[in-house]
Amino acid sequence: MPTISTFFGIYIRMYFDEHVPAHFHAYYGEHSAAIEIQTLGVLKGHLPQRVLGLVLEWASLHRDELLEDWSLAQSHQPLRDIRPLE
């Protein structure tokens, strides 16, 4: 599970051969959530509200890059790092 970005103690990861819809995983301490890239909806899990807000802000800024990484992951290609939220 490659980590593609890290910011404020939040780890963004994407798995190879994942099920649709296109999504990524966000981890913060003992919390985690799977977030759909197109809608930015939470598919599974839970993050503290403030952390979720940061993750969604980051994802909205990098949606195209997330979709590119999703495509790479589906074809087992190395994923590209995405700039963190600053």
C-alpha positions in Angstrom: 0.0 0.0 0.0 2.0 3.0 -1.2 1.8 6.2 0.7 1.3 9.0 -1.9 1.1 12.0 0.5 1.6 12.9 4.1 0.6 16.0 5.9 -0.3 17.1 9.5 0.0 13.5 10.7 -2.4 12.2 7.9 -1.2 9.5 5.6 -2.8 9.1 2.2 -2.4 5.7 0.6 -3.7 3.9 -2.5 -3.8 0.1 -3.0 -3.2 -1.9 -6.1 -6.0 -3.9 -7.6 -8.7 -2.1 -5.6 -12.5 -2.3 -6.3 -14.3 0.6 -8.0 -15.2 3.3 -7.5 -11.8 5.1 -7.7 -10.8 5.9 -4.1 -7.9 6.4 -1.7 -7.4 5.7 2.0 -6.7 8.3 4.6 -5.2 7.3 8.0 -4.8 9.5 11.1 -3.8 7.7 14.3 -6.3 4.9 14.9 -8.8 6.4 12.4 -9.1 5.6 8.7 -11.5 6.2 5.9 -11.8 5.3 2.2 -12.7 8.4 0.1 -14.2 8.3 -3.4 -12.2 10.5 -5.7 -15.0 11.8 -7.9 -17.5 12.7 -5.2 -15.2 13.0 -2.2 -17.7 11.0 -0.3 -16.7 8.7 2.5 -17.1 5.1 1.3 -16.1 3.4 4.6 -14.6 4.3 7.9 -14.4 7.5 9.9 -12.0 10.4 10.5 -12.3 13.2 13.1 -14.3 16.1 11.5 -11.3 18.5 11.4 -9.1 15.8 9.8 -11.8 14.9 7.3 -12.0 18.6 6.3 -8.2 18.7 5.6 -8.3 15.5 3.6 -11.2 16.7 1.5 -9.5 20.1 0.9 -6.3 18.3 -0.2 -8.3 15.9 -2.4 -10.2 18.6 -4.1 -6.9 20.3 -5.0 -5.4 17.1 -6.4 -8.3 15.2 -7.9 -6.7 14.9 -11.3 -3.4 13.5 -9.8 -5.4 11.1 -7.6 -7.2 9.8 -10.7 -3.8 9.4 -12.5 -2.5 7.4 -9.5 -5.7 5.3 -9.5 -5.0 4.4 -13.1 -1.4 3.6 -12.4 -2.4 1.4 -9.4 -4.9 -0.5 -11.6 -2.1 -1.4 -14.0 0.5 -2.1 -11.3 2.6 0.8 -12.2 4.6 2.8 -9.6 2.4 5.6 -8.0 3.4 9.2 -8.0 3.7 11.2 -4.9 1.3 14.1 -4.5 2.2 17.4 -2.8 0.9 17.6 0.7 -1.5 20.2 2.0 0.5 23.2 3.3 
